[in-house]
Amino acid sequence: MSKNRILIVEDDRSLADVLDYNLRQDGYETVVALNGQDGLNQAKLKTPDLVVLDLMLPVVDGLEICRRLRADPVTRQMLVLMLTAKAEETDQVAGFSVGADDYVTKPFSVKVLLERIRALLRRRQGESQHDEVIVSQGILIDRERHRCTAGDQPLDLTPSEFGLLETLLRQPGRVFSRSELIDSALGGDSLVLERTIDVHIRALRKKMGGYAELVETVRGIGYRLRDPASSE
């Protein structure tokens, strides 16, 4: 079984070395980039399974890197864990809004970081345990090909948006609280603010175009996919 490959994009050489050593000790293959442009280049060249990404980087900052990763067909499905000293709630929301899958603030515990990485990879690997194709009301999700369409038009979704839509699509009409969506779509090990679910939902609706109204807000609780029976 091949090792998961992790790209570390961190301009602090000593911290990059610590991350590199501990990830290798934990059984991962690693690649290190010390500035944002090299990080983008390595992401395309090495196609890692997961990127540990600092935000405050020379040449290209972490938010812009994440935007570019999500915009490129070669890199859009890579898991992205932001590791940064920017600890304000607004910073975390900004990180998730550009497609981050998890957000860890400095200073941090190496053991906790390793567990968060394992959790993200488990979530990705566990996706194959469900039905491969789900269809409801013109929306199709193909898990095996990681493809989603709305009215036969492809949707360019981040992994988190894909997980949210899949969760809603599996049980149309069921109301999911924000905490349930974090557990089901983003993984119970993710330490995600409940309000960041709203950021993901807004981005998802924007991409769904004319199908956006299928994702309904249930005030004071959370979200649901419109029940097909209600439109008959």
Buried (B, 14 or more C-beta within 10 A) or exposed (E): EEEBBBBBBBBBEEBBEBBBEBBEEBEBBBBBBBBBEBBBEBBEEBBBBBBBBBBEBEBBBBBBBBBBBBEEEEBBBBBBBBBBEBEEEEBBBBBBBBBBBBBBBEEEEBEEBBEBBBBBBEBBEEBEEEEEEBEBBEBBBEBEEBBBBBEEEEBEBBBBBBBBBBBBBBBBEEBBBBEBBBBBBBBEBBBBBEEBBBBBBEBBBEBBEEBBEBBBEEEEEBBBBBBEEEEE
